[in-house]
Amino acid sequence: MRLLVFATFFGVLLDAGDALQIQCYQCEEMKHNDCSTPEYIVNCTVNVQDMCQKEVLVKPDGIHYRKSCASSGACLIASSGYQQFCTGRLNSVCISCCNTPLCNGPKRKRPVPSAAVSNLQKKQPLVLPLTVLLPPLMLRLLT
């Protein structure tokens, strides 16, 4: 009996740990991507809304954004359904889906690793390992 109670309790704890909740930006018809600030962050419905959605609409008065939580099924259907209208021109509608926290915000620029930058700035001579140089030398010696 104790084992049954323990197993049930442990199973409930594991089940609660499986609950997934994502945070997304949420706003309606904002211009200039203004709703990517902390006051627009919402907690999506656990185990229902598992994605963030971003709509970009090109209207005569400029680009408008709609951001929200979404279920993966609904978001993927909407994004594929509007794909033909995603032209970047007037009356264009682009819908994208993502599944990491706050991924429907502005795109972050990827930092360039400092080692890569310093190597680009220093014009160092090309150094080849011996394993690259040795085979051609061996061929010359053999012929």
C-alpha positions in Angstrom: 0.0 0.0 0.0 2.8 2.4 0.9 4.5 1.6 -2.4 1.3 2.4 -4.3 0.9 5.8 -2.5 4.6 6.6 -3.1 4.5 5.6 -6.7 1.3 7.7 -7.2 2.8 10.8 -5.5 6.1 10.4 -7.4 4.2 10.1 -10.7 2.3 13.3 -9.9 5.5 15.1 -9.2 7.0 13.9 -12.5 3.9 14.9 -14.3 4.0 18.4 -12.9 7.6 18.7 -14.0 6.6 18.0 -17.6 4.4 21.1 -17.8 5.9 23.4 -20.4 5.3 27.1 -20.2 6.8 29.6 -22.6 7.0 33.4 -22.4 6.2 35.5 -25.5 5.7 39.1 -26.4 2.0 39.9 -27.0 0.6 43.0 -28.7 -1.9 44.0 -31.4 -1.2 46.2 -34.4 1.9 48.0 -33.1 4.2 50.0 -35.4 8.0 50.0 -35.4 8.3 46.7 -33.4 7.4 48.7 -30.2 6.0 45.8 -28.3 9.3 44.1 -27.6 9.7 45.6 -24.2 9.1 44.0 -20.8 5.6 45.3 -20.3 4.5 43.2 -23.3 5.8 39.9 -21.9 3.2 37.3 -21.1 3.2 33.7 -19.8 1.5 31.5 -22.3 -1.0 28.8 -21.3 0.8 25.8 -19.9 0.8 22.7 -22.3 -1.6 24.5 -24.7 0.3 27.5 -26.1 3.7 26.1 -26.8 4.9 28.6 -29.4 5.3 32.3 -30.0 3.8 33.8 -33.1 4.8 37.0 -34.9 2.8 38.6 -37.7 4.3 41.4 -39.8 1.8 43.3 -41.9 2.8 45.9 -44.5 0.1 48.6 -44.6 0.0 52.0 -46.4 1.0 53.8 -43.2 3.9 51.5 -42.4 4.8 48.1 -41.0 2.6 46.8 -38.2 3.4 43.9 -35.8 1.1 41.4 -34.0 2.7 39.2 -31.5 1.2 36.5 -29.3 1.3 33.0 -27.8 0.0 30.2 -30.0 -0.4 26.5 -30.1 2.1 24.8 -32.4 -0.7 23.4 -34.7 -2.5 26.7 -35.1 0.7 28.7 -35.6 2.2 26.3 -38.2 -1.1 26.2 -40.2 -1.4 30.0 -40.2 2.2 30.5 -41.2 2.0 28.1 -44.1 -1.4 29.4 -45.1 -0.1 33.0 -45.4 3.3 32.1 -47.0 2.0 33.1 -50.4 1.1 36.6 -49.1 4.5 37.1 -47.5 6.0 39.3 -50.2 7.4 42.3 -48.3 5.3 44.6 -50.4 2.2 46.6 -49.6 -0.5 44.4 -48.0 2.0 41.7 -47.3 1.3 39.4 -44.3 4.1 37.3 -42.9 3.6 34.9 -40.0 6.4 33.1 -38.2 6.4 30.7 -35.3 9.2 29.9 -32.8 9.4 27.9 -29.6 12.0 29.5 -27.4 11.3 32.2 -24.7 10.7 35.6 -26.2 11.7 34.5 -29.7 9.0 36.7 -31.3 10.9 39.8 -30.3 13.5 41.6 -32.4 16.2 39.6 -34.0 19.4 39.7 -32.0 22.6 40.3 -33.8 25.1 37.5 -33.4 28.3 38.6 -31.8 31.5 38.0 -33.7 33.9 36.0 -31.5 36.8 38.2 -30.4 39.4 35.6 -31.5 38.0 35.7 -35.1 38.1 39.5 -35.1 41.7 39.7 -33.8 42.8 37.1 -36.3 41.3 39.1 -39.1 42.9 42.3 -38.0 46.4 40.7 -37.7 47.6 39.6 -41.1 49.5 36.5 -40.0 51.3 34.2 -42.4 49.6 31.0 -43.4 51.0 28.1 -41.4 50.3 24.7 -42.7 50.8 21.6 -40.6 53.5 19.1 -41.7 50.9 16.5 -42.6 49.8 18.8 -45.4 53.3 19.6 -46.6 54.9 16.2 -46.2 53.0 14.1 -48.9 54.0 16.4 -51.8 57.6 16.4 -50.6 57.6 12.6 -50.4 56.3 12.4 -54.0 59.1 14.6 -55.3 61.7 12.5 -53.5 60.2 9.3 -54.9 60.2 10.4 -58.5 
